[in-house]
């Protein structure tokens, strides 16, 4: 299950729970932090940048651990993974390494123009995945 810790995360988790009774043996919660660009030319000192990212990573790690704890409390074998990298490639790499039977992720429904300009994670995963992908619509 891939989460971005936005408001859509609850919908993705709730959809995953529908597979709890006998269909999910183990659930990995994957949250990917995009690699940051170089900060050459910015006025912020390197130590303050590192401190800021360390706090952000710590906070996100706590959030996915909290989700994993809740799922474990209802009997679901759950492991939280926080990693850094390009989102689509990292999802696919982790799914392959973990021998995932299915990838569950949300779709924000930004639209074709947004996906063309920014790139759609869901579309990228759908096109390249070697296992089934469940897309949870998380938009209004």
C-alpha positions in Angstrom: 0.0 0.0 0.0 1.5 3.3 -1.1 0.6 6.4 0.9 1.5 10.1 0.5 0.2 11.1 3.9 -2.3 13.5 2.4 -6.0 13.4 3.3 -6.4 10.5 0.8 -4.3 8.2 3.0 -7.4 7.2 5.2 -9.3 6.2 2.1 -6.4 4.0 0.9 -6.1 2.4 4.3 -9.8 1.8 4.6 -9.9 0.2 1.1 -6.9 -2.1 2.0 -8.9 -3.3 5.1 -11.6 -4.7 2.8 -9.0 -7.4 1.9 -8.1 -8.2 5.5 -10.1 -11.4 5.9 -7.9 -14.0 4.2 -6.8 -12.0 1.3 -3.9 -10.0 2.8 -1.2 -12.0 4.5 1.2 -9.1 5.0 0.8 -5.4 4.3 3.7 -3.1 3.6 3.0 0.6 4.0 5.3 2.5 1.6 5.9 6.2 1.8 8.4 7.8 -0.5 10.1 11.1 0.0 11.2 12.6 -3.3 14.9 13.4 -3.6 15.5 17.1 -3.1 17.3 19.2 -5.6 20.7 20.7 -4.8 20.3 23.9 -2.8 23.2 25.7 -4.5 22.3 29.4 -4.6 19.8 29.4 -1.8 20.5 31.5 1.3 19.7 28.7 3.7 22.8 27.2 5.3 23.4 23.5 4.8 23.0 22.5 8.5 19.6 24.2 8.7 18.5 22.4 5.5 19.6 19.1 6.9 17.9 19.8 10.2 14.7 20.7 8.4 14.7 17.5 6.3 15.6 15.4 9.3 12.6 16.7 11.2 10.3 16.2 8.2 11.5 12.6 7.7 11.1 11.9 11.4 7.5 13.3 11.4 6.6 11.3 8.3 8.2 8.1 9.7 6.1 8.6 12.9 2.9 9.0 10.8 3.4 5.8 8.9 4.4 3.9 12.0 1.2 5.1 13.6 -0.8 3.7 10.7 1.1 0.4 10.9 0.5 0.2 14.7 -3.3 0.7 14.1 -3.3 -2.1 11.5 -1.3 -4.4 13.7 -3.7 -3.8 16.6 -6.5 -5.3 14.5 -4.4 -8.4 13.6 -2.9 -7.4 10.3 0.8 -8.2 9.9 2.1 -4.7 8.8 5.5 -3.2 8.2 6.0 0.5 7.5 8.7 1.6 5.0 9.9 5.1 4.5 12.4 5.6 1.7 13.7 8.2 -0.7 13.7 8.3 -4.4 11.7 8.8 -7.6 8.2 7.8 -6.7 7.2 5.6 -9.6 10.5 3.8 -9.9 10.8 3.3 -6.1 7.2 1.9 -5.8 8.0 -0.6 -8.6 11.4 -1.5 -7.2 10.0 -2.1 -3.7 7.1 -4.1 -5.0 9.5 -6.3 -6.8 11.9 -6.7 -3.9 9.1 -7.5 -1.5 7.5 -9.9 -4.0 4.2 -8.0 -3.6 1.1 -9.6 -5.0 -0.7 -6.3 -5.4 0.1 -2.6 -5.3 -2.6 -0.4 -3.7 -2.4 3.4 -4.3 -4.6 6.4 -4.6 -5.5 8.6 -7.5 -6.0 12.2 -6.8 -7.7 12.8 -10.2 -5.8 15.9 -11.1 -6.5 15.4 -14.8 -4.7 14.9 -18.1 -3.0 18.3 -18.3 -1.6 18.0 -14.8 -0.4 14.5 -15.5 1.2 15.6 -18.7 3.1 18.5 -17.1 3.9 16.9 -13.7 3.6 13.3 -14.4 1.1 10.9 -12.9 2.4 8.4 -10.3 -0.7 6.2 -10.7 -0.4 6.1 -14.5 3.4 5.4 -14.3 2.8 2.5 -11.9 -0.1 1.1 -14.0 2.0 1.2 -17.1 5.1 -0.5 -15.7 3.9 -2.7 -12.9 4.6 -6.5 -13.0 1.8 -7.2 -10.5 -1.8 -6.1 -10.3 -2.5 -2.5 -9.2 -5.6 -1.4 -7.2 -6.3 2.3 -7.7 -8.4 3.9 -5.0 -10.1 7.1 -6.3 -9.5 9.7 -3.6 -10.8 12.8 -5.3 -14.3 14.4 -5.0 
